[in-house]
Structure formats: structure tokens, C-alpha cells
Amino acid sequence: MDNVEYRNKLRIQIREAYGRVVYTYTTHLKFMNNLKNKLMKLKQTQIFLSAVSSGGFLATVFLDKIVLSWVSGIVSIILLVINLYFKDFNLSDEIKQHQVASDRLWLIREKYISLLTDMNELSVEEIKIIRDELQDAVSEVYSSSPKTDSKSYKQAQNALKNEDEQFFKSEEIDKMLPEHLREKV
């Protein structure tokens, strides 16, 4: 196999690996956002139920209504059940773990972009060394990261395929740059 053909195969392999990293990175971000939403809803529910329970208790003290004491008691039981169910879940910690994974994958993603950019300037041996280092880094992140779910993967797939979430058009980049750094078309 000649050098050009082998370089092309390396490029294909590296592009595919880059794609997998981008998908995993985006999936971790989506999973993390889903967990944040779940945590926010849980906290809001707990606050609401605590307020209803406390308000119901205070109302029974001052108004002496049996219905209010029943409502207050039922709401307190619901709140207790929710608290018991979620006592072993640490959503904040899980959010942090996904944030760490996505941060590490972001750096690897950027290194893949740099490798693809530099491929024509590097020898085949240099490319293989960098590729192997990146594969090891990805493997380490995957083995130490929490798992995601199919819902987050589908959200990532939609974001990448339909919304160009991880990419910019040239015009978008130009709008973010100072005028002297913009591409002149």
C-alpha cells in the first residue's frame, strides 16, 4: 500500500473517531441538561409540598378545620415519600460527573480537529502516535465516566444532524470576531 493510500485510510479512521467523540461529548451535555431539569423540578416540588404542608398545619392550628389537617397530612406523606425515594440519588454529583466527562471530551475533540488540520504536515508515524494517544485518552474518559441514556443520545443526534449545534458557519464566526479578523469575501 502506498503512502497516499495509507494516509487516506488514516484520515478516514481519524474522522470517524472524531465523530464518535463529538457524539459522546454532545450526549453528555444533553444528559447533564436533562439531570439539571430533573433536579430543578424535584426541588421546586419539594418546596411547594413543604409550603402546602406547613401552611396546612398552621391553618389547622388557627382555623381548626379537619379537612386542612387531612390535606396537610397527605401532602406531608407525599413529601416524605419523595424525599425517601431520592435520598440515595445525588443528582448534583451526577451532574458534576457528566460535566467533567464533557470537559475532558471537549479537549480531545479539539485535539482531533488539530490533528485533522495538521495531517498534511505530519509524517505517517507522527500521525499514528497522536492517533494512538487520542484513542488512549478517549478510552480513559469512557471508562471513568458515568453512562448516558438513549434519550440523551437521540437529543444529541438531533442537535448534531439538524441544528448544527457543535459547528459554526463562516458568517457566524465572522460576526463573533473583531472586524479586522473577519474573512473578507
Secondary structure, DSSP 8 states (H G I E B T S, - for coil): --HHHHHHHHHHHHHHHHHHHHHHHHHHHHHHHHHHHHHHHHHHHHHHHHHHHHHHHHHHHHH--HHHHHHHHHHHHHHHHHHHHHTT--HHHHHHHHHHHHHHHHHHHHHHHHHHHHGGGS-HHHHHHHHHHHHHHHHHHHHHS----HHHHHHHHHHHHHS-TT---HHHHHHHS-GGGS---
